[in-house]
Amino acid sequence: MYAQGGIAAAIGQNDDIEKHYADTMAAGAGLCDPAAVRTLVKEGPAEIDRLLRWGADFEKDGNILLLSREGGHSLPRIVHGNGGLTGKVVVDALLARLRASANVSIVPFTFFRNLIVNGDRVAGIQFEHNGRAGNCYAKATLLATGGGAQVYRESTNPETATGDGLAAAYRAGAELRDMEFVQFHPTVLSLAGAPRFLLTEALRGEGARIVNERGERFVDELLTRDEVSRAVFRQLTARADAKVFLDMTHLRFEILQKKFRHVYATCLRYGLDITHDRIPITPAAHYFMGGVRTDLNGCTYIGGLYAAGEVASTGVHGANRLASNSLLEALVFGARTATAMLEEKFSTTRSVSQAVKAPLPAGSAEQIREITWRYAGIVRSADGLKTGLKLLSNINGNQNLLTVSRVIHECALAREESRGAHYREDFAEPSSSALHSYISKDTSAVLR
C-alpha cells in the first residue's frame, strides 16, 4: 500500500503486449525469463479490468484511464491511483473484496516468525500476535512478505521491510535467486528530520529535472533507475558538501498540486513547496529483483510453500526491474499462485497455540544497515564485499537482517561483472554469458 508508482499494462490505444514485452526484456539486461515476461504482459490488462470492476479509483478523464510514461517505457502505459497513491488504491479495492468473504479471517499486526517444516514440506507458520506466539498449519502457505530494503541505511521502504520472508525461506531450505540485484530509487527526499520519502518517477515523466547545486542537468531523467541512481550517487560522492535536487518549479501548478497532491502535501509538511523549491534528493534502496525462486505458478520447489510479489523471483524483472512492473507482477502472479494453492491435496492439522517466545534480537540493526549500504550498495567491488562479509561475521544482531545482508554480499561477490542494478567497479562491463545466481542454506552462491 506504500507504492506511489503506478501499474504498467498494455492498454493504451497505440500500445500492445509486444511493446511492453520488449521494454521489459530490455530493462532486465539479459536475465528476464521470456515465459514469465510473456505471462506478465499478456495477463496484465485483465487484472486492470478486474480492479476497475472491483472499484479501484484510478485516474481518469471521463471514462478513459489516464496513462503516463516512466523511465524505460517506450510510450505511456502507466495507470495511477487517484492522487498518486496507487498501492493504497489497489489495497483498498482488494481489502473490500476480502472483508466481504465470510470464510476469510484477517489478523492485523501479526509478526511472522518462521516457517514450520515437516520433512520436505512447509506445513505452516510460527507467528506472534499481541504478545503471544502460535502456530498456524496449512496445506499451502504463501509468502507475500515483500522485500528487505531496510537492510540498507538509505531506504524508501517501511520499517517492517526487513526481509523476514526471504530469511525464513532460506532457513527452510528454499533457493534464493539473483539476490545481488537490488534496485535503488534515484529520487528520494533527503532532508534532516524528514523520512526518506520517495518522489515518484511519474514526476520525471511529467518533466521534472535532476540538477546539481548550480541548476545544471547531468543525466537523462528517463533512463533506467540504475543509470540515474549511479549518476546521482557520483555527484553526491564527488565532494563532501555536494547536493543534488529534483527541480519541478517549471511545471504547471495544477499538475503538481492535483496529480501529485500526496508529494505536494508531504514536502510542504517539511517546509518545501515543490512549486517553488528544488527538493534535495538521494538514491535509496527500493526494490529487490531477486528473491525466493518460483515457477510461473508461485511454487517455490518446496512442497506446500508458495511466494508472490517482491519476496518472489519469478523471472520477470531480470537484472533491473522496469518501472511500475512490480504491482503488475503482484497482481498477475498473485492470482496465478492462488489458483495453484487451491489445487494442493496435502492435508494437515489445525492451528495450535503455544507458549510465548522471546522476540528476535534487534540489536545492531543500524550497524548491519550501514555495512550493507557502504559495501553492497550502488557501487561495489570485491574488496568492499569481502570487508562487508567480515564485518557482518562479527555482529550478533537481528538474524533476518543479517541473513539478507550476507546473502546479498555473497551473491554480489560471485557475480564478477556489471549488469543491470548490480555494478562492480572492478568488473565494469557485463560478461558474455547471462547467468543467474543461486544460493541456499546448503550451497554457496553460484552462477549458472
Salt bridges, closest charged atoms under 4 A:
ASP15 OD2 - ARG77 NE 2.78
GLU18 OE2 - ARG38 NH1 2.67
ASP23 OD2 - ARG77 NH1 2.83
GLU43 OE2 - ARG336 NH1 2.55
GLU47 OE2 - ARG50 NH2 2.75
GLU70 OE2 - HIS80 NE2 3.47
ASP92 OD2 - LYS88 NZ 2.87
GLU128 OE1 - ARG113 NH1 2.83
GLU154 OE2 - ARG153 NE 3.21
GLU154 OE1 - ARG196 NE 2.52
GLU175 OE1 - ARG293 NH1 2.95
GLU175 OE2 - ARG448 NH2 2.91
ASP178 OD1 - ARG415 NH2 3.86
ASP178 OD2 - HIS436 ND1 2.68
GLU180 OE2 - ARG415 NE 2.43
GLU201 OE1 - ARG204 NH2 3.87
GLU201 OE1 - ARG225 NE 2.42
GLU206 OE2 - LYS259 NZ 2.65
GLU213 OE2 - ARG239 NH2 2.73
GLU216 OE1 - ARG214 NH2 3.07
GLU221 OE1 - ARG217 NH2 2.55
ASP226 OD2 - ARG230 NH2 3.10
ASP241 OD1 - ARG239 NE 2.99
GLU254 OE2 - ARG252 NE 2.71
GLU329 OE1 - HIS317 NE2 2.86
GLU344 OE1 - ARG121 NH2 3.41
GLU366 OE2 - ARG369 NH1 2.84
GLU370 OE2 - ARG153 NH1 3.26
GLU410 OE2 - ARG406 NH1 3.12
GLU417 OE2 - ARG415 NH1 2.64
GLU417 OE2 - ARG419 NE 2.90
ASP426 OD1 - ARG424 NE 2.81
